[in-house]
Amino acid sequence: MLGIFTPDRGRLTLSIKGSRRINGRRGRPLRFARLEFSCYIKDQSSVGHLNDVDPVEVFMFEKDGQLGRLTFASAALELLANLLTDNDPQPACYQITLSFLRMTNSVEKKRLPGLFAGYILRLVSLLGYRPNLVGCAVCGKAIEEPEKPDASVMLSIEHGGVVCAHCRQSDLNGIKLVGISASVFRLADRLLKSSLEEASQTIVSVNDLHILVDLLTALLKYHSGSMKNLKSFDFLDKLARAVKAYGV
């Protein structure tokens, strides 16, 4: 079975007849590619059959830092597979994912962590899971940015955003709060407002990326019900090895 993300039909799950593979000129299976293809899908079915296929744009990630490029690209597509549903068009998500793959294939390796952080924040926003970092997720009161750099900002996974000091001191009926540093809060807020190009210019440390990904994973698990840990990433282990050489 093959999962394909299209701009007008959303995710399609297609079977490949016989032992045919979608290979590039070097004989490698094409996992990261934009394709032209034809398929047959029965009415009311979520699974179809792939017929003719022709690679249009292939992302080989052969520049310096190939392991990191492959890891980030794999995590992005696995995230899509977790969150998308069959036959649900998401053209904006398609375009931003295509832009992300193109940039992952070409930017300097030190820019990859910021690019990935910006992509996942933009993606979850487009799918309706944007974390609220502006107003209190409980009462709606505007959030004041902490003055001290070592201060903590508290977020509610259940409410999907930051919680003001007043609500933190009130009885929240056992609602679990997660704390992040003021610097990570400012980083997330800046990336939420950034284009992919702007995000790739932002230096994001390995530790800060861990925190952002863990936070978004918790939010998505609670609110989407379909989010799983990304096997391609092993968020705490493989990511650290993939970006260790970047010096960030």
NORDATA-V561366 format. One record per residue. N is the residue number from 1. RES is the residue in three letters. SS is DSSP state (A for helix, B for strand, O for the rest). D_LAST is the distance of its C-alpha to the last C-alpha in Angstrom with 2 decimals. Layout:
n: <N,N>
res: <RES,RES>
ss: <SS,SS>
d_last: <D_LAST,D_LAST>
This chain:
n: <1,2,3,4,5,6,7,8,9,10,11,12,13,14,15,16,17,18,19,20,21,22,23,24,25,26,27,28,29,30,31,32,33,34,35,36,37,38,39,40,41,42,43,44,45,46,47,48,49,50,51,52,53,54,55,56,57,58,59,60,61,62,63,64,65,66,67,68,69,70,71,72,73,74,75,76,77,78,79,80,81,82,83,84,85,86,87,88,89,90,91,92,93,94,95,96,97,98,99,100,101,102,103,104,105,106,107,108,109,110,111,112,113,114,115,116,117,118,119,120,121,122,123,124,125,126,127,128,129,130,131,132,133,134,135,136,137,138,139,140,141,142,143,144,145,146,147,148,149,150,151,152,153,154,155,156,157,158,159,160,161,162,163,164,165,166,167,168,169,170,171,172,173,174,175,176,177,178,179,180,181,182,183,184,185,186,187,188,189,190,191,192,193,194,195,196,197,198,199,200,201,202,203,204,205,206,207,208,209,210,211,212,213,214,215,216,217,218,219,220,221,222,223,224,225,226,227,228,229,230,231,232,233,234,235,236,237,238,239,240,241,242,243,244,245,246,247,248>
res: <MET,LEU,GLY,ILE,PHE,THR,PRO,ASP,ARG,GLY,ARG,LEU,THR,LEU,SER,ILE,LYS,GLY,SER,ARG,ARG,ILE,ASN,GLY,ARG,ARG,GLY,ARG,PRO,LEU,ARG,PHE,ALA,ARG,LEU,GLU,PHE,SER,CYS,TYR,ILE,LYS,ASP,GLN,SER,SER,VAL,GLY,HIS,LEU,ASN,ASP,VAL,ASP,PRO,VAL,GLU,VAL,PHE,MET,PHE,GLU,LYS,ASP,GLY,GLN,LEU,GLY,ARG,LEU,THR,PHE,ALA,SER,ALA,ALA,LEU,GLU,LEU,LEU,ALA,ASN,LEU,LEU,THR,ASP,ASN,ASP,PRO,GLN,PRO,ALA,CYS,TYR,GLN,ILE,THR,LEU,SER,PHE,LEU,ARG,MET,THR,ASN,SER,VAL,GLU,LYS,LYS,ARG,LEU,PRO,GLY,LEU,PHE,ALA,GLY,TYR,ILE,LEU,ARG,LEU,VAL,SER,LEU,LEU,GLY,TYR,ARG,PRO,ASN,LEU,VAL,GLY,CYS,ALA,VAL,CYS,GLY,LYS,ALA,ILE,GLU,GLU,PRO,GLU,LYS,PRO,ASP,ALA,SER,VAL,MET,LEU,SER,ILE,GLU,HIS,GLY,GLY,VAL,VAL,CYS,ALA,HIS,CYS,ARG,GLN,SER,ASP,LEU,ASN,GLY,ILE,LYS,LEU,VAL,GLY,ILE,SER,ALA,SER,VAL,PHE,ARG,LEU,ALA,ASP,ARG,LEU,LEU,LYS,SER,SER,LEU,GLU,GLU,ALA,SER,GLN,THR,ILE,VAL,SER,VAL,ASN,ASP,LEU,HIS,ILE,LEU,VAL,ASP,LEU,LEU,THR,ALA,LEU,LEU,LYS,TYR,HIS,SER,GLY,SER,MET,LYS,ASN,LEU,LYS,SER,PHE,ASP,PHE,LEU,ASP,LYS,LEU,ALA,ARG,ALA,VAL,LYS,ALA,TYR,GLY,VAL>
ss: <O,B,B,B,B,B,O,O,O,B,B,B,B,B,B,B,O,O,O,O,O,O,B,O,O,O,O,O,B,O,O,O,B,B,B,B,B,B,B,B,B,O,O,O,O,O,B,B,B,B,B,B,B,B,B,B,B,B,O,O,O,O,O,O,O,A,A,A,A,A,A,A,A,A,A,A,A,A,A,A,A,A,A,O,O,B,O,O,O,O,A,A,A,A,A,A,A,A,A,A,A,A,A,A,O,O,O,O,A,A,A,A,A,A,A,A,A,A,A,A,A,A,A,A,A,A,O,O,O,O,O,B,O,O,B,O,O,O,O,O,O,B,O,O,O,O,O,O,O,O,O,B,B,B,B,B,O,O,O,O,B,B,O,O,A,A,A,A,A,O,O,O,O,O,O,O,B,B,B,B,B,A,A,A,A,A,A,A,A,A,A,A,O,O,O,A,A,A,A,A,O,O,O,O,O,A,A,A,A,A,A,A,A,A,A,A,A,A,A,A,A,A,A,A,O,O,O,O,O,O,O,O,O,O,O,O,O,A,A,A,A,A,A,A,A,A,O,O>
d_last: <38.13,35.64,33.68,33.56,32.20,34.52,34.61,38.23,38.75,35.43,34.68,37.35,37.97,39.95,41.63,41.71,45.25,45.97,43.21,41.90,38.21,36.27,35.19,33.82,35.51,33.93,35.27,31.99,32.14,30.52,28.23,26.30,29.04,31.12,34.72,38.26,40.42,43.60,44.25,47.03,46.60,49.59,50.35,48.79,46.66,42.89,42.88,44.01,44.53,42.56,44.88,43.89,40.25,38.73,35.04,34.33,30.61,28.53,24.76,24.13,20.34,21.11,18.56,15.80,13.62,16.75,15.99,13.05,15.38,18.24,16.59,15.59,19.03,20.86,19.48,20.51,23.97,24.45,23.73,26.37,28.77,28.53,29.17,31.55,35.25,37.69,39.49,37.59,36.62,33.22,33.08,30.27,28.05,29.13,28.24,24.75,24.08,25.50,23.34,20.19,21.29,22.11,18.78,16.96,19.37,18.68,15.46,12.81,10.55,7.34,9.56,10.49,8.78,10.29,13.34,13.95,13.74,16.09,18.31,19.01,19.77,22.06,23.64,24.59,25.94,28.11,29.43,30.47,27.95,26.10,25.14,27.11,25.01,27.77,30.85,31.69,32.01,35.17,37.15,35.50,35.11,32.41,29.32,28.60,25.02,24.56,25.06,23.28,19.46,19.91,22.52,22.45,23.40,25.58,25.91,28.74,28.09,31.80,31.97,28.71,27.22,26.96,29.99,31.44,32.48,36.13,35.72,33.58,36.53,39.03,40.13,37.76,39.79,37.19,34.40,31.11,28.42,24.69,22.72,19.28,17.97,18.93,15.40,14.77,18.29,17.71,14.63,16.87,19.77,18.12,16.94,20.46,21.94,19.80,20.77,18.60,18.17,17.16,14.71,13.02,12.70,10.90,7.21,6.82,4.90,6.54,9.19,10.08,10.45,12.62,14.65,15.31,16.34,18.46,20.10,20.96,22.23,24.49,25.78,26.54,28.23,30.45,31.35,31.48,32.93,31.66,27.95,27.01,23.94,22.34,23.30,21.05,17.96,19.04,16.56,15.49,15.89,15.48,12.40,10.55,12.17,11.64,7.86,7.66,8.23,5.57,3.83,0.00>
